Structure formats: C-alpha cells, structure tokens
Amino acid sequence: MVMNLIIPLVQIAGGILSGSMALISDALHNLTDFVSLAINYAALTMGFRRPTHKQTFGYKRVEIFGTVISVVLLYGAGFYIAIEAWQRWRAPQPIAGSYVIWIALLGFVGNLISALMLHSGSKVNLNMKSAFLHMLADAATSLIVAALGVVWIFKSWYWLDPLFSWIIVAFILYGGWGLLKESILILMNATPPGIDLTDIQQAITSIEGINDIHDLHIWNPSAESIALAVHINVDDQMLSQVDRLADKVREILL
C-alpha cells in the first residue's frame, strides 16, 4: 500500500512536468489501486471476525463488497481519463519523453513487486485476486508508457498519448466487469460456476436408502468457500442409520 501511494504521486508530478496524459492516466490507475488495496485489506481483516448474534453468518461477505467498491473506483478513474484524453486528442501537446521513461519504469518496478507479493493469495481469495490483477495490469501499462517515452524522444507522435490513455480505460472496463459480475453472482447467492445441480441431485438420490430430495441450494458464502443445503427424505429408521446415510452423502459431495 505504501508503494502504491508514493509511486502514483511521483507519476502525477512527472506527468505534469512532462505533459503526458498517458503517464497521469497510469498514475491515477495506480492511485485507485492504493485505495482498492486499503479497502480490500480492511475487508479481509473484518472477514476474520467471528459471527455474532446479529451477524450469524459472520463477515466474510464484506470482502465481496470491498471488491465491488474497488471496481466502482476504477470505473470512476477510467471516466476521468477518457474525458481528459479527448481534450488532448483535440489539442495535442508536446511531451518530454525522457521524464516519461524514468518515471514510468519506476511505476513498473513498484507494480511488479506488488504483484509478486500478492500472487500466492490471489489463488484462494477474490479480493487478493482483484488486487493482484490490478498490480499486474499496472505493471504492463507502466512498461508500455515507458516505451512511448522512447518514441517521443525521436518522433513528435503526441497523438499516441490520448490514444494509449483510452486503451488503459478499455483495460479498466474489461477487467472490472469480470470482477463485478463475479461479485454480484456471489451476493445473489447464485450457484457457483462449474457446479451442476442436476448432477448433484442424481448423485445423492442414487444412494441406497434415500427416497428423494428437495430444497437443494448451493452458494458461495465467500469467494473461497462453497456451501450446500438440502432436505433429504428417508424411511423411518434409527438415527444411527440416518447418520451413516449422511456420511455417505458428504463423501459423495466431497
């Protein structure tokens, strides 16, 4: 978080000095990632709190709300970048390529280090995945901005500045939509991707001793866990036998 606060501030200053909207766009993208990381960290910390009498399911869903807020912030930054790029497209301005190169490379190194720090956690947590993808995308954009700086040293192709700013906006919209869609599905208690309720129903009813099932629900309590609730009808029998049937159901589900 410290790196993703300091580096964007340096990039904004460099963007103003050099006259590059692409560098400022990259900086704003990085700055929104700092805010996203802060929100995600707070949400992740809150998610470890134990359930209470008022919040009987705990606070794991706070992480999903954190992801949604992060995407909204990204979209806000994208809207601002698109408007500013249009002004630069209509009236291109000279850009100091040497400033752009060094400051963009600073952003590239910082974002790459951040991405490596978040890589392991991104495999099991949606918030960490969100932060990791942001850092990786920012590292790539910073590297391309540095390449543009090299071009501007030799060529006066200043129209590339707003053009690349729009490309950054397109990446923001594309990457944010996937995370927003995944978060909304979790908040709506939708069946997780890759799970077929019909297959599960058939697997459970195929167990000897089970007559039928109903009220089958499968959902994500949080991004990294899956829950299932189902009402199973069996013949009247000893509770010990019912427990054995329940163990068979759990074994098949696993």
ChimeraX commands (.cxc) that place a marker at each C-alpha (Angstrom):
marker #1 position 0.00,0.00,0.00 radius 0.5
marker #1 position 2.88,2.35,0.78 radius 0.5
marker #1 position 4.47,1.71,-2.62 radius 0.5
marker #1 position 1.14,2.21,-4.37 radius 0.5
marker #1 position 0.68,5.56,-2.67 radius 0.5
marker #1 position 4.16,7.02,-3.21 radius 0.5
marker #1 position 4.67,5.87,-6.81 radius 0.5
marker #1 position 1.42,7.37,-8.23 radius 0.5
marker #1 position 2.18,10.71,-6.54 radius 0.5
marker #1 position 5.60,10.73,-8.23 radius 0.5
marker #1 position 3.99,9.72,-11.53 radius 0.5
marker #1 position 1.40,12.52,-11.33 radius 0.5
marker #1 position 4.17,15.05,-10.73 radius 0.5
marker #1 position 6.14,13.56,-13.62 radius 0.5
marker #1 position 3.08,13.59,-15.85 radius 0.5
marker #1 position 2.52,17.29,-15.17 radius 0.5
marker #1 position 6.21,18.11,-15.81 radius 0.5
marker #1 position 6.41,16.02,-18.98 radius 0.5
marker #1 position 2.93,16.91,-20.27 radius 0.5
marker #1 position 1.95,13.24,-20.71 radius 0.5
marker #1 position -1.70,12.30,-20.10 radius 0.5
marker #1 position -0.76,8.63,-20.51 radius 0.5
marker #1 position 1.59,8.91,-17.51 radius 0.5
marker #1 position -1.07,10.70,-15.47 radius 0.5
marker #1 position -3.59,8.01,-16.51 radius 0.5
marker #1 position -1.22,5.32,-15.33 radius 0.5
marker #1 position -0.73,7.22,-12.07 radius 0.5
marker #1 position -4.48,7.57,-11.44 radius 0.5
marker #1 position -4.90,3.87,-12.16 radius 0.5
marker #1 position -2.18,3.13,-9.61 radius 0.5
marker #1 position -3.71,5.54,-7.10 radius 0.5
marker #1 position -7.11,3.85,-7.32 radius 0.5
marker #1 position -5.28,0.58,-6.70 radius 0.5
marker #1 position -3.90,2.03,-3.47 radius 0.5
marker #1 position -7.46,2.83,-2.40 radius 0.5
marker #1 position -8.57,-0.64,-3.55 radius 0.5
marker #1 position -5.79,-2.30,-1.57 radius 0.5
marker #1 position -6.73,-0.31,1.54 radius 0.5
marker #1 position -10.41,-1.29,1.15 radius 0.5
marker #1 position -9.54,-4.93,0.44 radius 0.5
marker #1 position -7.22,-5.09,3.44 radius 0.5
marker #1 position -9.88,-3.66,5.73 radius 0.5
marker #1 position -12.50,-6.04,4.31 radius 0.5
marker #1 position -10.18,-9.05,4.64 radius 0.5
marker #1 position -9.40,-8.16,8.25 radius 0.5
marker #1 position -13.10,-7.72,9.06 radius 0.5
marker #1 position -13.84,-11.05,7.35 radius 0.5
marker #1 position -11.93,-12.90,10.09 radius 0.5
marker #1 position -14.28,-11.64,12.79 radius 0.5
marker #1 position -16.38,-14.32,14.43 radius 0.5
marker #1 position -20.18,-14.49,13.93 radius 0.5
marker #1 position -22.35,-12.52,16.35 radius 0.5
marker #1 position -25.99,-12.67,17.40 radius 0.5
marker #1 position -26.80,-10.03,14.78 radius 0.5
marker #1 position -24.41,-11.28,12.09 radius 0.5
marker #1 position -24.89,-15.03,12.48 radius 0.5
marker #1 position -23.14,-15.83,9.17 radius 0.5
marker #1 position -20.09,-13.75,10.06 radius 0.5
marker #1 position -18.47,-11.01,8.00 radius 0.5
marker #1 position -16.93,-12.86,5.04 radius 0.5
marker #1 position -19.26,-11.11,2.59 radius 0.5
marker #1 position -17.61,-7.79,3.46 radius 0.5
marker #1 position -14.74,-8.88,1.19 radius 0.5
marker #1 position -17.14,-9.04,-1.75 radius 0.5
marker #1 position -18.46,-5.55,-1.01 radius 0.5
marker #1 position -14.84,-4.40,-0.92 radius 0.5
marker #1 position -14.29,-5.78,-4.42 radius 0.5
marker #1 position -17.41,-4.00,-5.72 radius 0.5
marker #1 position -16.27,-0.67,-4.23 radius 0.5
marker #1 position -12.82,-1.16,-5.80 radius 0.5
marker #1 position -14.35,-1.69,-9.25 radius 0.5
marker #1 position -16.54,1.40,-8.87 radius 0.5
marker #1 position -13.46,3.48,-8.02 radius 0.5
marker #1 position -11.64,2.07,-11.05 radius 0.5
marker #1 position -14.55,2.95,-13.32 radius 0.5
marker #1 position -14.60,6.49,-11.91 radius 0.5
marker #1 position -10.90,6.90,-12.72 radius 0.5
marker #1 position -11.50,5.48,-16.19 radius 0.5
marker #1 position -14.25,8.05,-16.86 radius 0.5
marker #1 position -11.95,10.92,-15.88 radius 0.5
marker #1 position -9.08,9.57,-18.01 radius 0.5
marker #1 position -11.35,9.23,-21.06 radius 0.5
marker #1 position -12.52,12.86,-20.81 radius 0.5
marker #1 position -9.01,14.26,-20.35 radius 0.5
marker #1 position -7.69,12.13,-23.24 radius 0.5
marker #1 position -10.37,13.61,-25.51 radius 0.5
marker #1 position -9.10,17.12,-24.72 radius 0.5
marker #1 position -5.54,16.00,-25.58 radius 0.5
marker #1 position -6.77,14.38,-28.79 radius 0.5
marker #1 position -8.34,17.64,-29.93 radius 0.5
marker #1 position -5.26,19.69,-28.98 radius 0.5
marker #1 position -2.06,17.55,-28.76 radius 0.5
marker #1 position 0.68,18.95,-26.51 radius 0.5
marker #1 position 4.48,18.46,-26.59 radius 0.5
marker #1 position 5.74,15.73,-24.24 radius 0.5
marker #1 position 9.17,15.34,-22.61 radius 0.5
marker #1 position 9.95,11.69,-23.41 radius 0.5
marker #1 position 12.94,11.36,-21.05 radius 0.5
marker #1 position 10.81,12.22,-17.99 radius 0.5
marker #1 position 8.18,9.73,-19.09 radius 0.5
marker #1 position 10.69,6.87,-19.45 radius 0.5
marker #1 position 12.24,7.02,-15.98 radius 0.5
marker #1 position 9.05,7.72,-14.06 radius 0.5
marker #1 position 7.12,5.00,-15.93 radius 0.5
marker #1 position 9.91,2.49,-15.21 radius 0.5
marker #1 position 9.66,3.40,-11.52 radius 0.5
marker #1 position 5.95,2.56,-11.68 radius 0.5
marker #1 position 6.70,-0.70,-13.49 radius 0.5
marker #1 position 9.13,-1.90,-10.81 radius 0.5
marker #1 position 6.80,-0.95,-7.95 radius 0.5
marker #1 position 3.77,-2.63,-9.51 radius 0.5
marker #1 position 5.75,-5.76,-10.36 radius 0.5
marker #1 position 6.94,-6.09,-6.74 radius 0.5
marker #1 position 3.35,-5.61,-5.52 radius 0.5
marker #1 position 2.05,-8.26,-7.93 radius 0.5
marker #1 position 4.67,-10.78,-6.76 radius 0.5
marker #1 position 3.70,-10.12,-3.12 radius 0.5
marker #1 position 0.02,-10.79,-3.88 radius 0.5
marker #1 position 0.45,-13.78,-6.21 radius 0.5
marker #1 position 0.06,-16.61,-3.68 radius 0.5
marker #1 position -3.04,-15.13,-2.05 radius 0.5
marker #1 position -4.70,-14.48,-5.43 radius 0.5
marker #1 position -5.24,-18.23,-5.91 radius 0.5
marker #1 position -7.65,-18.57,-2.97 radius 0.5
marker #1 position -9.26,-15.16,-2.39 radius 0.5
marker #1 position -11.31,-12.93,-4.73 radius 0.5
marker #1 position -10.11,-9.72,-3.10 radius 0.5
marker #1 position -6.48,-10.80,-3.39 radius 0.5
marker #1 position -7.14,-11.83,-6.99 radius 0.5
marker #1 position -8.60,-8.37,-7.65 radius 0.5
marker #1 position -5.55,-6.64,-6.18 radius 0.5
marker #1 position -3.11,-8.99,-7.97 radius 0.5
marker #1 position -4.72,-8.40,-11.38 radius 0.5
marker #1 position -4.67,-4.65,-10.82 radius 0.5
marker #1 position -0.97,-4.71,-9.99 radius 0.5
marker #1 position -0.15,-6.92,-12.97 radius 0.5
marker #1 position -2.12,-4.73,-15.37 radius 0.5
marker #1 position -0.48,-1.60,-13.96 radius 0.5
marker #1 position 2.99,-3.10,-14.41 radius 0.5
marker #1 position 2.21,-3.79,-18.07 radius 0.5
marker #1 position 0.78,-0.31,-18.71 radius 0.5
marker #1 position 3.76,1.37,-16.99 radius 0.5
marker #1 position 6.13,-0.56,-19.25 radius 0.5
marker #1 position 4.22,0.50,-22.37 radius 0.5
marker #1 position 4.19,4.13,-21.20 radius 0.5
marker #1 position 7.98,3.91,-20.85 radius 0.5
marker #1 position 8.15,2.65,-24.44 radius 0.5
marker #1 position 6.05,5.63,-25.55 radius 0.5
marker #1 position 8.58,7.91,-23.86 radius 0.5
marker #1 position 11.29,6.42,-26.08 radius 0.5
marker #1 position 9.13,7.11,-29.16 radius 0.5
marker #1 position 8.53,10.74,-28.13 radius 0.5
marker #1 position 12.26,11.39,-27.84 radius 0.5
marker #1 position 12.66,10.69,-31.56 radius 0.5
marker #1 position 9.20,11.36,-33.00 radius 0.5
marker #1 position 6.53,14.02,-32.36 radius 0.5
marker #1 position 3.73,11.46,-32.33 radius 0.5
marker #1 position 1.91,13.12,-29.45 radius 0.5
marker #1 position -1.43,11.72,-30.61 radius 0.5
marker #1 position -0.26,8.41,-29.11 radius 0.5
marker #1 position -0.72,9.95,-25.65 radius 0.5
marker #1 position -4.56,10.18,-25.65 radius 0.5
marker #1 position -4.81,7.02,-27.72 radius 0.5
marker #1 position -2.96,4.95,-25.13 radius 0.5
marker #1 position -4.96,6.63,-22.36 radius 0.5
marker #1 position -8.12,5.24,-23.97 radius 0.5
marker #1 position -6.50,1.81,-24.17 radius 0.5
marker #1 position -5.90,1.99,-20.41 radius 0.5
marker #1 position -9.59,2.88,-19.96 radius 0.5
marker #1 position -10.59,-0.15,-22.08 radius 0.5
marker #1 position -8.49,-2.43,-19.84 radius 0.5
marker #1 position -10.10,-0.90,-16.76 radius 0.5
marker #1 position -13.60,-1.54,-18.12 radius 0.5
marker #1 position -12.80,-5.08,-19.26 radius 0.5
marker #1 position -11.01,-6.19,-16.08 radius 0.5
marker #1 position -13.51,-4.53,-13.78 radius 0.5
marker #1 position -16.54,-6.10,-15.45 radius 0.5
marker #1 position -15.35,-9.66,-14.76 radius 0.5
marker #1 position -14.77,-8.92,-11.07 radius 0.5
marker #1 position -18.07,-7.02,-10.79 radius 0.5
marker #1 position -20.01,-9.87,-12.39 radius 0.5
marker #1 position -18.38,-12.49,-10.14 radius 0.5
marker #1 position -19.07,-10.38,-7.04 radius 0.5
marker #1 position -22.72,-9.80,-7.94 radius 0.5
marker #1 position -23.28,-13.54,-8.50 radius 0.5
marker #1 position -21.88,-14.25,-5.03 radius 0.5
marker #1 position -24.04,-11.55,-3.44 radius 0.5
marker #1 position -27.09,-13.02,-5.23 radius 0.5
marker #1 position -26.27,-16.49,-3.81 radius 0.5
marker #1 position -26.03,-17.86,-7.36 radius 0.5
marker #1 position -24.84,-21.42,-7.96 radius 0.5
marker #1 position -21.01,-21.28,-8.25 radius 0.5
marker #1 position -19.55,-21.76,-11.75 radius 0.5
marker #1 position -18.68,-25.36,-12.65 radius 0.5
marker #1 position -21.34,-26.91,-10.39 radius 0.5
marker #1 position -24.35,-28.71,-11.91 radius 0.5
marker #1 position -27.30,-29.06,-9.53 radius 0.5
marker #1 position -28.81,-31.87,-11.65 radius 0.5
marker #1 position -25.63,-33.97,-11.36 radius 0.5
marker #1 position -25.53,-33.47,-7.60 radius 0.5
marker #1 position -29.23,-34.32,-7.25 radius 0.5
marker #1 position -28.78,-37.54,-9.22 radius 0.5
marker #1 position -25.67,-38.50,-7.22 radius 0.5
marker #1 position -27.47,-38.07,-3.89 radius 0.5
marker #1 position -30.69,-39.85,-4.92 radius 0.5
marker #1 position -28.64,-42.79,-6.26 radius 0.5
marker #1 position -27.56,-43.64,-2.70 radius 0.5
marker #1 position -29.44,-46.67,-1.36 radius 0.5
marker #1 position -31.85,-45.66,1.40 radius 0.5
marker #1 position -32.59,-42.16,0.11 radius 0.5
marker #1 position -36.11,-41.72,-1.27 radius 0.5
marker #1 position -35.95,-38.18,-2.67 radius 0.5
marker #1 position -34.50,-34.73,-2.03 radius 0.5
marker #1 position -35.81,-31.19,-2.31 radius 0.5
marker #1 position -34.84,-27.59,-1.49 radius 0.5
marker #1 position -31.34,-28.09,-2.86 radius 0.5
marker #1 position -29.26,-24.89,-2.66 radius 0.5
marker #1 position -25.59,-24.32,-3.41 radius 0.5
marker #1 position -23.93,-20.92,-3.00 radius 0.5
marker #1 position -20.73,-19.06,-2.08 radius 0.5
marker #1 position -20.73,-17.71,1.50 radius 0.5
marker #1 position -17.46,-16.04,0.42 radius 0.5
marker #1 position -15.27,-16.13,-2.67 radius 0.5
marker #1 position -13.21,-19.12,-1.48 radius 0.5
marker #1 position -15.87,-21.34,0.09 radius 0.5
marker #1 position -18.97,-23.23,-1.13 radius 0.5
marker #1 position -22.00,-24.16,0.97 radius 0.5
marker #1 position -24.82,-26.65,0.32 radius 0.5
marker #1 position -28.20,-27.10,1.99 radius 0.5
marker #1 position -30.69,-29.83,1.07 radius 0.5
marker #1 position -33.68,-31.62,2.61 radius 0.5
marker #1 position -33.36,-35.41,2.24 radius 0.5
marker #1 position -36.30,-37.78,2.74 radius 0.5
marker #1 position -35.60,-41.30,4.06 radius 0.5
marker #1 position -37.67,-44.13,5.54 radius 0.5
marker #1 position -38.40,-44.12,9.28 radius 0.5
marker #1 position -35.32,-45.66,10.93 radius 0.5
marker #1 position -32.82,-45.39,13.77 radius 0.5
marker #1 position -30.90,-42.12,14.00 radius 0.5
marker #1 position -27.61,-44.03,13.86 radius 0.5
marker #1 position -28.57,-45.33,10.40 radius 0.5
marker #1 position -29.50,-41.81,9.30 radius 0.5
marker #1 position -26.07,-40.62,10.41 radius 0.5
marker #1 position -24.43,-43.28,8.23 radius 0.5
marker #1 position -26.51,-42.11,5.25 radius 0.5
marker #1 position -25.46,-38.52,5.95 radius 0.5
marker #1 position -21.80,-39.59,5.94 radius 0.5
marker #1 position -22.29,-41.23,2.52 radius 0.5
marker #1 position -23.87,-38.02,1.20 radius 0.5
marker #1 position -20.97,-35.92,2.48 radius 0.5
marker #1 position -18.46,-38.34,0.95 radius 0.5
marker #1 position -20.13,-38.10,-2.48 radius 0.5
marker #1 position -20.39,-34.32,-2.27 radius 0.5
marker #1 position -16.70,-34.00,-1.45 radius 0.5
marker link #1:1,2 radius 0.2
marker link #1:2,3 radius 0.2
marker link #1:3,4 radius 0.2
marker link #1:4,5 radius 0.2
marker link #1:5,6 radius 0.2
marker link #1:6,7 radius 0.2
marker link #1:7,8 radius 0.2
marker link #1:8,9 radius 0.2
marker link #1:9,10 radius 0.2
marker link #1:10,11 radius 0.2
marker link #1:11,12 radius 0.2
marker link #1:12,13 radius 0.2
marker link #1:13,14 radius 0.2
marker link #1:14,15 radius 0.2
marker link #1:15,16 radius 0.2
marker link #1:16,17 radius 0.2
marker link #1:17,18 radius 0.2
marker link #1:18,19 radius 0.2
marker link #1:19,20 radius 0.2
marker link #1:20,21 radius 0.2
marker link #1:21,22 radius 0.2
marker link #1:22,23 radius 0.2
marker link #1:23,24 radius 0.2
marker link #1:24,25 radius 0.2
marker link #1:25,26 radius 0.2
marker link #1:26,27 radius 0.2
marker link #1:27,28 radius 0.2
marker link #1:28,29 radius 0.2
marker link #1:29,30 radius 0.2
marker link #1:30,31 radius 0.2
marker link #1:31,32 radius 0.2
marker link #1:32,33 radius 0.2
marker link #1:33,34 radius 0.2
marker link #1:34,35 radius 0.2
marker link #1:35,36 radius 0.2
marker link #1:36,37 radius 0.2
marker link #1:37,38 radius 0.2
marker link #1:38,39 radius 0.2
marker link #1:39,40 radius 0.2
marker link #1:40,41 radius 0.2
marker link #1:41,42 radius 0.2
marker link #1:42,43 radius 0.2
marker link #1:43,44 radius 0.2
marker link #1:44,45 radius 0.2
marker link #1:45,46 radius 0.2
marker link #1:46,47 radius 0.2
marker link #1:47,48 radius 0.2
marker link #1:48,49 radius 0.2
marker link #1:49,50 radius 0.2
marker link #1:50,51 radius 0.2
marker link #1:51,52 radius 0.2
marker link #1:52,53 radius 0.2
marker link #1:53,54 radius 0.2
marker link #1:54,55 radius 0.2
marker link #1:55,56 radius 0.2
marker link #1:56,57 radius 0.2
marker link #1:57,58 radius 0.2
marker link #1:58,59 radius 0.2
marker link #1:59,60 radius 0.2
marker link #1:60,61 radius 0.2
marker link #1:61,62 radius 0.2
marker link #1:62,63 radius 0.2
marker link #1:63,64 radius 0.2
marker link #1:64,65 radius 0.2
marker link #1:65,66 radius 0.2
marker link #1:66,67 radius 0.2
marker link #1:67,68 radius 0.2
marker link #1:68,69 radius 0.2
marker link #1:69,70 radius 0.2
marker link #1:70,71 radius 0.2
marker link #1:71,72 radius 0.2
marker link #1:72,73 radius 0.2
marker link #1:73,74 radius 0.2
marker link #1:74,75 radius 0.2
marker link #1:75,76 radius 0.2
marker link #1:76,77 radius 0.2
marker link #1:77,78 radius 0.2
marker link #1:78,79 radius 0.2
marker link #1:79,80 radius 0.2
marker link #1:80,81 radius 0.2
marker link #1:81,82 radius 0.2
marker link #1:82,83 radius 0.2
marker link #1:83,84 radius 0.2
marker link #1:84,85 radius 0.2
marker link #1:85,86 radius 0.2
marker link #1:86,87 radius 0.2
marker link #1:87,88 radius 0.2
marker link #1:88,89 radius 0.2
marker link #1:89,90 radius 0.2
marker link #1:90,91 radius 0.2
marker link #1:91,92 radius 0.2
marker link #1:92,93 radius 0.2
marker link #1:93,94 radius 0.2
marker link #1:94,95 radius 0.2
marker link #1:95,96 radius 0.2
marker link #1:96,97 radius 0.2
marker link #1:97,98 radius 0.2
marker link #1:98,99 radius 0.2
marker link #1:99,100 radius 0.2
marker link #1:100,101 radius 0.2
marker link #1:101,102 radius 0.2
marker link #1:102,103 radius 0.2
marker link #1:103,104 radius 0.2
marker link #1:104,105 radius 0.2
marker link #1:105,106 radius 0.2
marker link #1:106,107 radius 0.2
marker link #1:107,108 radius 0.2
marker link #1:108,109 radius 0.2
marker link #1:109,110 radius 0.2
marker link #1:110,111 radius 0.2
marker link #1:111,112 radius 0.2
marker link #1:112,113 radius 0.2
marker link #1:113,114 radius 0.2
marker link #1:114,115 radius 0.2
marker link #1:115,116 radius 0.2
marker link #1:116,117 radius 0.2
marker link #1:117,118 radius 0.2
marker link #1:118,119 radius 0.2
marker link #1:119,120 radius 0.2
marker link #1:120,121 radius 0.2
marker link #1:121,122 radius 0.2
marker link #1:122,123 radius 0.2
marker link #1:123,124 radius 0.2
marker link #1:124,125 radius 0.2
marker link #1:125,126 radius 0.2
marker link #1:126,127 radius 0.2
marker link #1:127,128 radius 0.2
marker link #1:128,129 radius 0.2
marker link #1:129,130 radius 0.2
marker link #1:130,131 radius 0.2
marker link #1:131,132 radius 0.2
marker link #1:132,133 radius 0.2
marker link #1:133,134 radius 0.2
marker link #1:134,135 radius 0.2
marker link #1:135,136 radius 0.2
marker link #1:136,137 radius 0.2
marker link #1:137,138 radius 0.2
marker link #1:138,139 radius 0.2
marker link #1:139,140 radius 0.2
marker link #1:140,141 radius 0.2
marker link #1:141,142 radius 0.2
marker link #1:142,143 radius 0.2
marker link #1:143,144 radius 0.2
marker link #1:144,145 radius 0.2
marker link #1:145,146 radius 0.2
marker link #1:146,147 radius 0.2
marker link #1:147,148 radius 0.2
marker link #1:148,149 radius 0.2
marker link #1:149,150 radius 0.2
marker link #1:150,151 radius 0.2
marker link #1:151,152 radius 0.2
marker link #1:152,153 radius 0.2
marker link #1:153,154 radius 0.2
marker link #1:154,155 radius 0.2
marker link #1:155,156 radius 0.2
marker link #1:156,157 radius 0.2
marker link #1:157,158 radius 0.2
marker link #1:158,159 radius 0.2
marker link #1:159,160 radius 0.2
marker link #1:160,161 radius 0.2
marker link #1:161,162 radius 0.2
marker link #1:162,163 radius 0.2
marker link #1:163,164 radius 0.2
marker link #1:164,165 radius 0.2
marker link #1:165,166 radius 0.2
marker link #1:166,167 radius 0.2
marker link #1:167,168 radius 0.2
marker link #1:168,169 radius 0.2
marker link #1:169,170 radius 0.2
marker link #1:170,171 radius 0.2
marker link #1:171,172 radius 0.2
marker link #1:172,173 radius 0.2
marker link #1:173,174 radius 0.2
marker link #1:174,175 radius 0.2
marker link #1:175,176 radius 0.2
marker link #1:176,177 radius 0.2
marker link #1:177,178 radius 0.2
marker link #1:178,179 radius 0.2
marker link #1:179,180 radius 0.2
marker link #1:180,181 radius 0.2
marker link #1:181,182 radius 0.2
marker link #1:182,183 radius 0.2
marker link #1:183,184 radius 0.2
marker link #1:184,185 radius 0.2
marker link #1:185,186 radius 0.2
marker link #1:186,187 radius 0.2
marker link #1:187,188 radius 0.2
marker link #1:188,189 radius 0.2
marker link #1:189,190 radius 0.2
marker link #1:190,191 radius 0.2
marker link #1:191,192 radius 0.2
marker link #1:192,193 radius 0.2
marker link #1:193,194 radius 0.2
marker link #1:194,195 radius 0.2
marker link #1:195,196 radius 0.2
marker link #1:196,197 radius 0.2
marker link #1:197,198 radius 0.2
marker link #1:198,199 radius 0.2
marker link #1:199,200 radius 0.2
marker link #1:200,201 radius 0.2
marker link #1:201,202 radius 0.2
marker link #1:202,203 radius 0.2
marker link #1:203,204 radius 0.2
marker link #1:204,205 radius 0.2
marker link #1:205,206 radius 0.2
marker link #1:206,207 radius 0.2
marker link #1:207,208 radius 0.2
marker link #1:208,209 radius 0.2
marker link #1:209,210 radius 0.2
marker link #1:210,211 radius 0.2
marker link #1:211,212 radius 0.2
marker link #1:212,213 radius 0.2
marker link #1:213,214 radius 0.2
marker link #1:214,215 radius 0.2
marker link #1:215,216 radius 0.2
marker link #1:216,217 radius 0.2
marker link #1:217,218 radius 0.2
marker link #1:218,219 radius 0.2
marker link #1:219,220 radius 0.2
marker link #1:220,221 radius 0.2
marker link #1:221,222 radius 0.2
marker link #1:222,223 radius 0.2
marker link #1:223,224 radius 0.2
marker link #1:224,225 radius 0.2
marker link #1:225,226 radius 0.2
marker link #1:226,227 radius 0.2
marker link #1:227,228 radius 0.2
marker link #1:228,229 radius 0.2
marker link #1:229,230 radius 0.2
marker link #1:230,231 radius 0.2
marker link #1:231,232 radius 0.2
marker link #1:232,233 radius 0.2
marker link #1:233,234 radius 0.2
marker link #1:234,235 radius 0.2
marker link #1:235,236 radius 0.2
marker link #1:236,237 radius 0.2
marker link #1:237,238 radius 0.2
marker link #1:238,239 radius 0.2
marker link #1:239,240 radius 0.2
marker link #1:240,241 radius 0.2
marker link #1:241,242 radius 0.2
marker link #1:242,243 radius 0.2
marker link #1:243,244 radius 0.2
marker link #1:244,245 radius 0.2
marker link #1:245,246 radius 0.2
marker link #1:246,247 radius 0.2
marker link #1:247,248 radius 0.2
marker link #1:248,249 radius 0.2
marker link #1:249,250 radius 0.2
marker link #1:250,251 radius 0.2
marker link #1:251,252 radius 0.2
marker link #1:252,253 radius 0.2
marker link #1:253,254 radius 0.2
view
